[in-house]
Amino acid sequence: MLPEDSRNFVVNEWFNSHWQRYKQHILISPDSFEKNYTTQYTPQYTPQQSNTQSQNRLEAKRNHISKPFQSVGQLGDTLKDISSSDYYFRYGSSIERELRRTLTHLEVGYAQNNQDHLDTTIHNSGMSAISSLVLALRKKIPNAQDLKFMVGANSYQDTKNFFEYIVPTLGFGPSIFVEVNNLESISTPLMYNPNKIIAFICENLSSPYMEYTNIRQLTTLVQSYNVPLIIDATLLPAFLQQPFRLGADIVIRSMTKYESGQGDIKAGSLTGPKQVIQEIRQMQRYVDTLPSITELISFQERLTTLPERLHQHLDNLQEMKKFLETHPLIERTYYPMPLESVRYAQPGGMLSFQFKGTPQEKETREKNLMQQLINHNHYPISYEVSFGSQKWSMLGLSTLGITSITQPNHYPPGLVRVAIGREPSASQVISFLEKILREI
């Protein structure tokens, strides 16, 4: 079978006519988020129960990886995906199934019969979700050397590195990187690689420049070439935007960020057509990418407070934005214009800014700011990478060692990403910043 025939076979199997009809008539909608948002779908497992019996069940779920069989032949049925079973955690568990249902509900709870058409897999991280998808595709396509992924050029650095350096070693052709908001940049490789683009993966909001992607516009373009659209929606939780409403075929999230909310547990999710999820879950049996039982339980509990936590991030973001936009040392802030397709028209809990001055002055100020955060023991602002937790944090991009001074087309000097926290208050953080900015 020719590579392009293999590609068409997989695309037509995973994203078949039934999926396309359901997507066009049910999933895609004029709204881009759920106005009556709720995390509840009447789950069988409710962490809030406090009676002794439920506490005992919770302890059992926490401590047991392997469970007794309940019927003869249950192992064989589970291996064939005929029945669900808790007999061995890597093959599934009740809490894993409940969390999958909850996550699917958060993405597509608005859609009729969504549980019949979509499902979710849970992984150790967002990158683990992406790599599991690629491995599942490779398993389905024996001759993939001429087939390529198209990737948003403003994607997370590890995502770009994975598709640039790792994916070709798996037998795929070289990935194509495109500007997501330049339709010509996207349409040209689609036109010159007919039936050779496996999928297009990009982010709906990217860091550190806070560039927003028009998914509806992308959907119209890539669908005309029968190319599935994969959206990494880490920076915009489902409470703020549901990408399936806009035309996505698969949605990936790093749950370590906003869904965790405390920066102490990690996971990733991948939601898509049931056929895709079934293949990835089979892959998980051999490449164990599941978080621990205790982490799954923690996520199920914390998702109920996600809207409340995001409100805190967004309120603090507005105060910080006003402060940075008027500070005499700040040349510009990176913050998208009000986004009609996002709840409250706000881009989550993050923004970036750039210092004024010559390139050397900008870089010096940025590095001095990071040193001040270290000197103050990372409080009230921490110097670190992650975001979405209760902590405020900053990351100076030139301290990564790659700026436009040292390497053309990389981050400009003096660029700082700000992850908006929930504690302490924005006024306390701003008072601290006013003080240390005078000292750099």
For each residue, the residues with C-beta under 8 A, 3 or more apart:
1: 5 6 9 142 143
2: 5 6 143
3: 6 7 141 143 144 145 146 147 196
4: 7 8 146 147 194 195 196
5: 1 2 8 9
6: 1 2 3 9 10 140 141 142 143 144 147
7: 3 4 10 11 141 144 147 195 196 198
8: 4 5 11 12 195 226
9: 1 5 6 12 13 140
10: 6 7 13 14 137 140 141 198
11: 7 8 14 15 198 226 227 228
12: 8 9 15 16
13: 9 10 16 140 275
14: 10 11 19 228 273 275 276 279
15: 11 12 19 20 228 249 273
16: 12 13 19 20 275
17: 20 21
18: 21 22 117
19: 14 15 16 22 23 117 249 273 275
20: 15 16 17 23 24
21: 17 18 24 25
22: 18 19 25 26 27 117
23: 19 20 26 27 28 244 247 249
24: 20 21 27 28
25: 21 22 28
26: 22 23 111 112 113 117
27: 22 23 24 108 111 244 245
28: 23 24 25 219 244 245 246 247
29: 32 110 245
30:
31: 34 35 245
32: 29 241 242 245 246 341 342
33: 37 238 239 240 241 242 245 341 342 343
34: 31 37 38 109 110 238 239 242
35: 31
36:
37: 33 34 239 307
38: 34 109
39: 102 105 106 303 304 306
40: 43 105 304
41: 101 102 105 109
42:
43: 40 46 98 101 102 300
44: 94 98
45: 94 95 98 300
46: 43 49 54
47: 58 297 300 301
48:
49: 46 54 55
50: 54 55
51: 54 55
52: 55 56
53: 56 57
54: 46 49 50 51 57 58
55: 49 50 51 52 58 59
56: 52 53 59 60
57: 53 54 60 61
58: 47 54 55 61 62 297
59: 55 56 62 63
60: 56 57 63 64
61: 57 58 64 93 94 95 293 297
62: 58 59 293 294 297
63: 59 60 293
64: 60 61 67
65: 88 89 293
66: 87 88 89
67: 64 85 86 87 88
68: 87
69: 72 74 75 85 87
70: 74
71: 74
72: 69
73: 76 77
74: 69 70 71 77 78 83 85 87
75: 69 78 79 85 87
76: 73 79 80
77: 73 74 80 82 83 85
78: 74 75 81 82 83 84 85 87 91 92
79: 75 76 91
80: 76 77
81: 78 278 281 282
82: 77 78
83: 74 77 78
84: 78 92 97
85: 67 69 74 75 77 78 88 91 92
86: 67 89 92 93 94
87: 66 67 68 69 74 75 78 91
88: 65 66 67 85 91
89: 65 66 86 92 93 96 290 293
90: 284 285 288 290
91: 78 79 85 87 88 285
92: 78 84 85 86 89 96 97 281
93: 61 86 89 96 97 293 296
94: 44 45 61 86 97 98
95: 45 61 98 99 293 296 297 300
96: 89 92 93 99 100 122 290 296
97: 84 92 93 94 100 101
98: 43 44 45 94 95 101 102 300
99: 95 96 102 103 122 296 299 300
100: 96 97 103 104 119 120 121 122
101: 41 43 97 98 104 105 115 120
102: 39 41 43 98 99 105 106 300 303
103: 99 100 106 107 120 122 269 271 303
104: 100 101 107 108 109 114 115 118 119 120 271
105: 39 40 41 101 102 108 109 114
106: 39 102 103 109 238 239 303
107: 103 104 118 120 238 242 243 244 251 271
108: 27 104 105 111 114 118 242 244 271
109: 34 38 41 104 105 106 114
110: 29 34 114 242 245
111: 26 27 108 114 117 118 244
112: 26
113: 26 116 117
114: 104 105 108 109 110 111 117 118
115: 101 104 118 119
116: 113 274
117: 18 19 22 26 111 113 114 273 274
118: 104 107 108 111 114 115 244 271 272 273 274 277
119: 100 104 115 271 272 274 277 278
120: 100 101 103 104 107 269 270 271 277
121: 100 129 132 269 270 277 280 281 284
122: 96 99 100 103 255 267 268 269 290 291 296
123: 126 128 129 132 267 268 269 270 284 289 290 291
124: 128 266 267 268 289 290 291
125: 128 129 254 256 266 267 268
126: 123 129 130 232 234 252 253 254 255 256 268
127: 130 131 158 159 162 254 268
128: 123 124 125 131 132 268 289
129: 121 123 125 126 132 133 252 253 268 269 270 289
130: 126 127 133 134 159 162 201 232 252 268 270
131: 127 128 134 135 162 166
132: 121 123 128 129 135 136 270 280 283 284 287 289
133: 129 130 136 137 230 250 252 270 276 280
134: 130 131 137 138 149 167 170 172
135: 131 132 138 139 170 283 287
136: 132 133 139 140 276 279 280 282 283
137: 10 133 134 140 141 144 198 199
138: 134 135 141 144 170 171 172
139: 135 136 279 283
140: 6 9 10 13 136 137 279
141: 3 6 7 10 137 138 144 147 198
142: 1 6
143: 1 2 3 6 146
144: 3 6 7 137 138 141 147 170 171 172 173 198
145: 3 171 172 173
146: 3 4 143 173 196
147: 3 4 6 7 141 144 172 173 196 197 198
148: 172 173 174 175 176 193 196 197 198
149: 134 163 167 172 175 176 197 198 199 200 201
150: 175 176 177 178 186 189 190 197 199 200 201 227
151: 155 159 160 163 175 176 177 178 200 201 202
152: 155 177 178 179 180 201 202 203 206 213
153: 160 177 178 179 180
154: 179 180 202 203 206 209 211
155: 151 152 159 160 201 202 203 206 232
156: 159 160 203 206 207 232 234
157: 160 161
158: 127 161 162
159: 127 130 151 155 156 162 163 201 232
160: 151 153 155 156 157 163 164 177
161: 157 158 164 165 166
162: 127 130 131 158 159 165 166 167
163: 149 151 159 160 166 167 175 177 201
164: 160 161 167 168 174 175 177
165: 161 162 168 169
166: 131 161 162 163 169 170
167: 134 149 162 163 164 170 172 175
168: 164 165 171 172 173 174 175
169: 165 166
170: 134 135 138 144 166 167
171: 138 144 145 168
172: 134 138 144 145 147 148 149 167 168 175 198
173: 144 145 146 147 148 168 196
174: 148 164 168
175: 148 149 150 151 163 164 167 168 172
176: 148 149 150 151 189 193 197
177: 150 151 152 153 160 163 164
178: 150 151 152 153 182 185 186 189
179: 152 153 154 182 185 186
180: 152 153 154 186 202 203 206 211 213 218
181: 211 213 214
182: 178 179 185 186
183: 186 187 217 221
184: 187 188
185: 178 179 182 188
186: 150 178 179 180 182 183 189 190 200 218 221 222
187: 183 184 190 191 221
188: 184 185 191 192
189: 150 176 178 186 192 193 197
190: 150 186 187 193 194 197 221 222 225 227
191: 187 188 194
192: 188 189
193: 148 176 189 190 196 197
194: 4 190 191 225
195: 4 7 8 226
196: 3 4 7 146 147 148 173 193
197: 147 148 149 150 176 189 190 193 200 225 227
198: 7 10 11 137 141 144 147 148 149 172 227 228
199: 137 149 150 227 228 229 230 249 250
200: 149 150 151 186 197 218 222 227 228 229 230
201: 130 149 150 151 152 155 159 163 230 231 232
202: 151 152 154 155 180 213 218 230 231 232
203: 152 154 155 156 180 206 213 231 232 233 234 235
204: 212 213 215 231 232 233 235 236 241 243
205: 210 211 212 213 233 235 236 336 347 348
206: 152 154 155 156 180 203 209 210 211 213 235
207: 156 210 235 350 352 417
208: 334 352 395 397 411 415 417
209: 154 206 334 352
210: 205 206 207 334 335 336 347 350 351 352
211: 154 180 181 205 206 336
212: 204 205 336 339 342 347
213: 152 180 181 202 203 204 205 206 218
214: 181 217 218
215: 204 218 219 229 231 243 246 247 248 341
216: 219 220 246 247 341
217: 183 214 220 221
218: 180 186 200 202 213 214 215 221 222 229 247
219: 28 215 216 222 223 229 246 247 248
220: 216 217 223 224 247
221: 183 186 187 190 217 218 224 225
222: 186 190 200 218 219 225 227 228 229
223: 219 220 226 227 229 247
224: 220 221
225: 190 194 197 221 222
226: 8 11 195 223
227: 11 150 190 197 198 199 200 222 223
228: 11 14 15 198 199 200 222 249 250
229: 199 200 215 218 219 222 223 247 248 249 250
230: 133 199 200 201 202 248 249 250 251 252
231: 201 202 203 204 215 243 248 250 251 252
232: 126 130 155 156 159 201 202 203 204 252 253 254
233: 203 204 205 236 237 238 241 243 251 252 253
234: 126 156 203 252 253 254 257
235: 203 204 205 206 207 257 347 348 350
236: 204 205 233 240 241 342 347 348
237: 233 240 241 253 258 259 306 310 348
238: 33 34 106 107 233 241 242 253
239: 33 34 37 106 306 307 310 343
240: 33 236 237 310 342 343 344 346 348
241: 32 33 204 233 236 237 238 245 246 341 342 343
242: 32 33 34 107 108 110 238 245 246
243: 107 204 215 231 233 246 247 248 251
244: 23 27 28 107 108 111 118 247 248 251 271
245: 27 28 29 31 32 33 110 241 242
246: 28 32 215 216 219 241 242 243 341
247: 23 28 215 216 218 219 220 223 229 243 244
248: 215 219 229 230 231 243 244 251
249: 15 19 23 199 228 229 230 272 273
250: 133 199 228 229 230 231 270 271 272 273 276
251: 107 230 231 233 243 244 248 270 271 272
252: 126 129 130 133 230 231 232 233 234 268 269 270 271
253: 126 129 232 233 234 237 238 259 268 269
254: 125 126 127 232 234 257 266 268
255: 122 126 258 259 260 266 267 268 269 299
256: 125 126 259 260 263 265 266 267 268 386 388
257: 234 235 254 260 386 387 388 389
258: 237 255 261 306 309 310 313 348 349 388
259: 237 253 255 256 267 269 299 302 303 306 388
260: 255 256 257 263 264 265 266 267 298 299 302 388 389
261: 258 302 305 306 309 388 389 390
262: 265 302 389 390
263: 256 260 386 388 389 390 391
264: 260 389
265: 256 260 262 291 295 298 299
266: 124 125 254 255 256 260 291 295
267: 122 123 124 125 255 256 259 260 291 295 296 299
268: 122 123 124 125 126 127 128 129 130 252 253 254 255 256
269: 103 120 121 122 123 129 252 253 255 259
270: 120 121 123 129 130 132 133 250 251 252 277 280
271: 103 104 107 108 118 119 120 244 250 251 252 277
272: 118 119 249 250 251 276 277
273: 14 15 19 117 118 249 250 276 277
274: 116 117 118 119 277 278
275: 13 14 16 19 278 279
276: 14 133 136 250 272 273 279 280
277: 118 119 120 121 270 271 272 273 274 280 281
278: 81 119 274 275 281 282
279: 14 136 139 140 275 276 282 283
280: 121 132 133 136 270 276 277 283 284
281: 81 92 121 277 278 284 285
282: 81 136 278 279 285
283: 132 135 136 139 279 280 286 287
284: 90 121 123 132 280 281 287 288 289 290
285: 90 91 281 282 288
286: 283
287: 132 135 283 284
288: 90 284 285
289: 123 124 128 129 132 284
290: 89 90 96 122 123 124 284 296
291: 122 123 124 265 266 267 295 296 299
292: 295 296
293: 61 62 63 65 89 93 95 296 297
294: 62 297 298
295: 265 266 267 291 292 298 299
296: 93 95 96 99 122 267 290 291 292 293 299 300
297: 47 58 61 62 95 293 294 300 301
298: 260 265 294 295 301 302
299: 99 255 259 260 265 267 291 295 296 302 303
300: 43 45 47 95 98 99 102 296 297 303
301: 47 297 298 304
302: 259 260 261 262 298 299 305 306
303: 39 102 103 106 259 299 300 306
304: 39 40 301
305: 261 302 308 309
306: 39 237 239 258 259 261 302 303 309 310
307: 37 239 310 311
308: 305 311 312
309: 258 261 305 306 312 313 422
310: 237 239 240 258 306 307 313 314 348 349
311: 307 308 314 315
312: 308 309 315 316 422
313: 258 309 310 316 317 348 349 388 420 421 422
314: 310 311 317 318 344 346 348 349
315: 311 312 318 319 426
316: 312 313 319 320 349 420 421 422 425 426 429
317: 313 314 320 321 346 349 350 351 420
318: 314 315 321 322 346
319: 315 316 322 323 426 427 430
320: 316 317 323 324 351 418 420 426 429 430
321: 317 318 324 325 333 335 351
322: 318 319 325 326
323: 319 320 326 327 430 433
324: 320 321 327 330 333 351 353 418
325: 321 322 330 333
326: 322 323
327: 323 324 330 437
328: 356
329: 355 356 365 437 440
330: 324 325 327 333 353 354 355 356
331: 353 354 355 356 357 362 414
332: 353 354
333: 321 324 325 330 351 352 353 354
334: 208 209 210 351 352 353 354
335: 210 321 347 351 352
336: 205 210 211 212 339 347
337:
338: 345 346
339: 212 336 342 345 346 347
340: 345
341: 32 33 215 216 241 246
342: 32 33 212 236 240 241 339 345 346 347
343: 33 239 240 241 346
344: 240 314
345: 338 339 340 342
346: 240 314 317 318 338 339 342 343
347: 205 210 212 235 236 335 336 339 342 350 351
348: 205 235 236 237 240 258 310 313 314
349: 258 310 313 314 316 317 387 388 419 420 421
350: 207 210 235 317 347 387 417 418 419 420
351: 210 317 320 321 324 333 334 335 347 417 418 420
352: 207 208 209 210 333 334 335 415 416 417 418
353: 324 330 331 332 333 334 415 416 418
354: 330 331 332 333 334 362 412 414 415 416
355: 329 330 331 361 362 365 366 414 416
356: 328 329 330 331 361 362 414
357: 331 360 361 362 365 414
358: 361 362
359: 362 363 404 405 412 413 414
360: 357 363 364 405 413
361: 355 356 357 358 364 365 414
362: 331 354 355 356 357 358 359 365 366 412 413 414
363: 359 360 366 367 398 403 405 413 414
364: 360 361 367 368
365: 329 355 357 361 362 368 369 414 440
366: 355 362 363 369 370 396 397 398 399 413 414 415 416
367: 363 364 370 371 396 398 399
368: 364 365 371 372 439 440
369: 365 366 372 373 394 396 416 436 437 440
370: 366 367 373 374 383 394 396 399
371: 367 368 374 375
372: 368 369 375 376 436 439 440
373: 369 370 376 378 381 382 383 394 436
374: 370 371 377 378 383
375: 371 372
376: 372 373 379 381 432 436
377: 374
378: 373 374 381 382 383 384
379: 376 382
380: 392 424 428 429 432
381: 373 376 378 392 393 394 429 432 433
382: 373 378 379 391 392 393 394
383: 370 373 374 378 393 394 395 396
384: 378 391 393 395
385: 393 395
386: 256 257 263 389 393 419
387: 257 349 350 393 419 420
388: 256 257 258 259 260 261 263 313 349 419
389: 257 260 261 262 263 264 386 419 421
390: 261 262 263 421 422 423
391: 263 382 384 419 421 423
392: 380 381 382 418 419 420 421 424 429
393: 381 382 383 384 385 386 387 418 419 421
394: 369 370 373 381 382 383 416 417 418 419
395: 208 383 384 385 399 416 417 419
396: 366 367 369 370 383 399 415 416
397: 208 366 400 402 403 411 415 416 417
398: 363 366 367 401 402 403 405 411 413 414 415
399: 366 367 370 395 396
400: 397 411
401: 398 406
402: 397 398 406 407 410 411
403: 363 397 398 406 407 410 411 412 413 415
404: 359 407 408 409 410 411 412 413
405: 359 360 363 398 413
406: 401 402 403 410
407: 402 403 404 410
408: 404
409: 404
410: 402 403 404 406 407
411: 208 397 398 400 402 403 404 415
412: 354 359 362 403 404 415
413: 359 360 362 363 366 398 403 404 405
414: 331 354 355 356 357 359 361 362 363 365 366 398
415: 208 352 353 354 366 396 397 398 403 411 412
416: 352 353 354 355 366 369 394 395 396 397
417: 207 208 350 351 352 394 395 397
418: 320 324 350 351 352 353 392 393 394
419: 349 350 386 387 388 389 391 392 393 394 395
420: 313 316 317 320 349 350 351 387 392
421: 313 316 349 389 390 391 392 393 424 429
422: 309 312 313 316 390
423: 390 391
424: 380 392 421 428 429
425: 316 428 429
426: 315 316 319 320 429 430
427: 319 430 431
428: 380 424 425 431 432
429: 316 320 380 381 392 421 424 425 426 432 433
430: 319 320 323 426 427 433 434
431: 427 428 434 435
432: 376 380 381 428 429 435 436
433: 323 381 429 430 436 437
434: 430 431 437 438
435: 431 432 438 439
436: 369 372 373 376 432 433 439 440
437: 327 329 369 433 434 440
438: 434 435
439: 368 372 435 436
440: 329 365 368 369 372 436 437
